[in-house]
Amino acid sequence: MSFDSDLQEEVTRGARAVVLCPDIRALRYDLDAAERLAEAEGLALAIGVVIAHAAILPVRKMQPNTLFGSGQVQNIAVWCEQYEADLVIVDGALTPIQQRNLEDKLKRKVIDRTGLILEIFGERAATAEGRLQVELAHLDYQQSRLVRSWTHLERQRGGFGFLGGPGETQIEADRRMIRQRMSRLRRELEQVRKTRTLHRDRRGRAPWPVVALVGYTNAGKSTLFNRLTGAEVMAEDLLFATLDPTMRAISLPGVEKAILSDTVGFISDLPTQLVAAFRATLEEVTAADVICHVRDMANPSHAAQKKQVINVLGDLGVIDKDTGTSAIPILEVWNKCDLLDAEQIAELWNSVEGQGAVILSAVTGEGVLALEVEL
């Protein structure tokens, strides 16, 4: 009997979740399994779920029907009962068949990494363009998930709720409606992009330099943005707290005015369709005069996070992947020094020489003046 996901009508925000990090032998990862699990938990918290249990599952051989082996699936089912979880989050890519089979076996809603990130994007995108981009990315993901319901896409609420479907008889109608909606969204997005390009061209003719803040998600970009501008941008301790480009005018020593741009945080293994969906916020980086790469130096994985950011900047054409040279000056901002002890801070100061970096705390303001002078 197939899992009736209509019974799980509201399983995202407030749901109890089992978070699983598959450690697949055949794949290479930039972060180790413990770091990836911690990141997956951060993503889950970002949509307001309660983490009932979290585990790393070694996968020697990927099973085409369920990803995990039968014994592991049984263990997951036990965890769901033991911890009273209504939701299973898999920090990896699931095929539609794997997702459906896991739901049937576990009698729980199952979402993969792409679905989870899309849910976050759906809640956080604030501008008209951001919403259009999120919906397009969601529909692209949705059209292969046969049990997903078009009616849920029509809801006027934050997020998109990966909540199951109306039954097999509606699948083809849903597919047709999704294709039509995607075509309409692409036309609307193209018009929005033309308008945004026009606005950016006007800014380019203005005599003010543009400074773009980039960095791994949760590195403290929005907190630094608020510190520099006095604006109230969402700056929570959550992954993807900022999605849409946010721009403000600021004053800098020796400069009458500059434009500061906050952008979406980068993350490891961000699905290609999601990077494309957020091309808007990333395009602002390519138009900047200076890029501030904000790094969370209190995070043990800050070196791996830097690598991810550099890779994305390479994809954008900002950094030459062969030579490592940048078409736009990049200033590293070593943030969260307030979370380090004296010995760690001393190590930072010893290593900052010759790297053109600024050490600061966006929370306390320590070192921010040095950044303004450097800019």
N, C-alpha and C positions, 0 to 999 in steps of 0.2 A: 504493500500500500504506500502510495507516495505521500511524502510529508506535506501537510496542508499549511503552507506558510501564511495563509490568511489569519490563522490563529495567533500569529506573532505580529499583530497589526502595529504595535508600537514597541519595537525592541531596541531602538538605538539609544536615545538619551535616557539615562537612568537604569539601563539594563545591566544585569550581572553577566560578565563575560569571562570565558576562558580564552586566554591569549596564547597562541602557539607559534613558536619560531622553528620552522623546519630547517635543519642543518643538512643540506643536500650535498652528498659527497661529490657528485659530478659537477657542482658549480663552484666558482671562485667568488669570494666575498671580500669587500674592502674592510668591513668590520667583523670582529669575531662574534660568535653566537651570542655571548652574554650582552655585548653592546647592541646587537641587533634586537634582542629581546627587550632591552631597556627602551630602545627607540620605539618599538611596536607598542609597548605599554604607554609611552608618551602620546602616541597617535590615538590610542584608545581613550585615554583621559581627555584628549582634545574634543571628543564628541560627547563627553559627559557620561561614559559608561563606568560602571564599578568593576574593577578587575577582581574577579573572584579567585582566579588561579592563573598562573603563567608558567609555561614550561618550554624547554628546548627539546625538540624531537629529532634525533639523528635519522636521516633517510639515506640508506645505502643504495637503494634502488627505487626510483620513483614509480609508483603504481599508477597506471593510466586511468583507472577508474576512481581512485580515492586519494592519490598522492601518497598517503601513508599506508603502511602495512596493516593487515587485519588486526593484529594484536595491538597496534598503536591506536587504531580506531576504537577498539574495545576500551582501552585505557581512557581515551578522550570521553567516551560515553559515561564511564564511571565518574570522571571528574565533573562532568555536567550535572550528574545526579548529586554527587557528594557536595558540590559547592553551589547547588541550586542556580545554575547558569542558564540563561535563556539565549545566549548568543555565543558563537564560536568565531574568533578572529584568527585567521591564518596569515602570518606575515610572509607572504609570498604570492605568486601567481597561481590561481586555480583555473583550470579549464571549466567551461560550463558543465560538462559531464561530471567532473570531480566535485564541483560545488553541489550539484543536485544530488549526487550519490551520498555525499557526506550529510546533507540535510536529511535525506531519507533514513540513513542509518542512525543519526544522532537525535533525530526529531527536534532539531534546533535550527535556528537561522544561522547560516554560515556566510561570512564575507571574507574576501581576500584583501591583500594590501591595497590594490587599486580601488576596490569598492570602499574601503575604509577612508582612503585619502579623498576620494570623491565626496564622501559624506561630509568630511571636514570642509572641503572647498565649498560645498553647497551651503553650509551654515555661515561661512565667513565672507564670501564674496559680497561686496557692498554696492559696487557701482553697476550700472546697467550692462556695461561691457563685461564685467566680471561674471555676472549672472548668465549672460549669453554664452560665455566661454565654458563655464562650468556645465551648463545644460548640454552643450554640444559634446563635450568630453563624456558626460554621463550617457548620452544617447549612443555614442560610438561604442561604449562599453556594454550598454544595455542590449543592443540589437542581437547579440549572440546569446544572451541569457533568456532563454525561451519562457521561463516562468515569471519574468518580471512584468509588472502591470503598467500599461500606459496611464491608467487613471491616477496612479500615484505620482506620475510626473507632473500632472496637472495641479497638484496641491500647491497652494500659495503658503509655503512655510519654509523655514530654514532647513537646509539639508534636502536630501532626496529620498531617504528612507528605503533601503533595499529590502522591501517587505513582501516580496512574493507577488503572485499573479492571479489572473482571473480565470484560468483554466485553459486547456489546450485549444478549445474552439476559437479563442480570441487571438491566438498567436500570430497568424498571418495578418489579421487586421492590425494588430499592434505593430508588426514589422513595417507595414505600409505607412502607417501614421508616423512611425519613428523616422522613416526615410524622408517623408514629406516635411516633417518638422526640422530635420537636420538641414535640408536644402534651404528652408526659410531662414534658419538661424545663420547659415553661412552668408546669405545675402545681407542680413542685418549686420552681421559682424564686419563684413567688408565695408559697409557704409560707415560704421563706427570707426574702423581703422583709418579710413581716409580722413575723417574729421580729426582724429588724434594726431595723424601725421602732419596735418595742416597746423594744428596747435603747436606741435613740436618744432616745426619749421619756423613758426613765429618766435618761439623761445630761442631758437638758434640764432635768429637775427638780433635778439636782444643782447645788450652788452654785459650780461651777467653769466658767470660760469655756473655749470650744473655739476653738483656733487651727488653721486649715487652711492647709497649704502647697500652693500651686498653681504651675504654670509650664510652660513648654515642656519637652518631654522632653530629658533630659540637661542641664538647667539647674543641677543640683546640689541638688535638693530632698532627696534621700535622704541625701546627705552632711551637709547642714545638720540634718536630722532626727536623725542619729546624733550630731552635735555637741551638739545641745540636750538629747538624752535619754540619751545613752550607750548607746543600743540598737545592735544590729548588723543593720540593714536592708541588703539588697543595694544597694550604691552603686557600681556599676561605671560605667566610661565607655562605656556602651552606651545606645542608645535603648530606652525602655520598660523600664528596669531594675526599676521598681516598677509593679505592676498593681493589686494588691488594696489596699484601705484599710488603713493601719497606724496604730494609735493608741497613744499612751503618755502617762503623766502626767509633767508637768515642773513645776519650781519657777521662779517669776518674781519679780523684785523687787516687793514690795508685794502679792503674791498668794500665798496658801497653796499653791494647786495650780491647774494648768491642764491641759487635754487637748490634745495636739498630734497632728494628723492629716496623714499623708503620702498623696498621691494620685497617680493615673496621670498621666504627662506628656502634655501636648497636643502635637499635631503638625499640620502643614498638610495639608489635603485628607484628613482622616481620614474614611473612608467612613461614611455615616450609620448603617449597621447595626452598626458597631463602636462608635460613640458610644453608641447605644442599649444595646448589650451591656454597656457599662461604666457604666451609669447608677448603679450601686451606689456606686462610688468617687466619682462626681461628686456624688451626693446628699449625701454628707458635707459638701461645700462649702456647700451651701445651708443647712445646719443650724449653720454656724460663727458665732461671735461676731465673729471677726476673720479676714480672709484675708491671708496673706502671699504676694504674687506674687514668686516667686524668678526672677530674670533672669540669664542668662549674658552679662555685659557684655563678655566677651572674644570673643564670637561676632560677626562682622561683620553678621550678619542679626538682631541682637537687636531692632531696631525692628519688623521684619516678624513676628518671633516674638511680640512683645508684642501685636501686632494679632490674631494667631490666638488667643491666650489670651483677650483681651477679647471676641472674637467668641463663643467657647465660653461664657464667663460670661454673655454676653447670651442665648445659647440656653437657659441654665439659669434665666434670670430673675433672676440676681443683679444684672446691670447693665441699666438701661433703654437699649435700643438707640437710642431717639429723643433722649433728653436726655444720655445718658452717665453719669447718676448711679447710684450703687451702693446697694443696699438693705443691704449689709454693709460696714463699714469695710475698705478695702483698703490695705495697707502694702506698698510696693514694696521688695524686697530686691535690691540690685544686687550680685550674687555674682561670684566668680572674679577679684577685684581682684588676687590674687597672680599672675595671668597677664598683667597690664597693666604697661607701663613707666611711668616717673615722669610723663611728659607726659600719657599717657592718664588716669592717676589724677587728675592736676590738673584735667583737663577734666571728669571725673566730679564732683569736688568743686565745681567752678564751676557745674555744671548741676543739682546736687542741691538747691540752695537753693529753697525754696518748693514742692518736689515731694513732701515727706514721705517721702523714701526713706532707706534705710540702706545704706551701702557696707560690704561685708565679704568675707571669704574663709572659706567653710565648711571648707576644707582646713586652713588655718593657724590659724583661730580669730580672726583679726584682725577687729574690728568686731562680733563676736557679742554681747559684753556690751552694746554700744549697742543692738542689736536687742532684747535681753531687757528693757532699760530702757524702750525705746519701746513694747513690748508691754504 
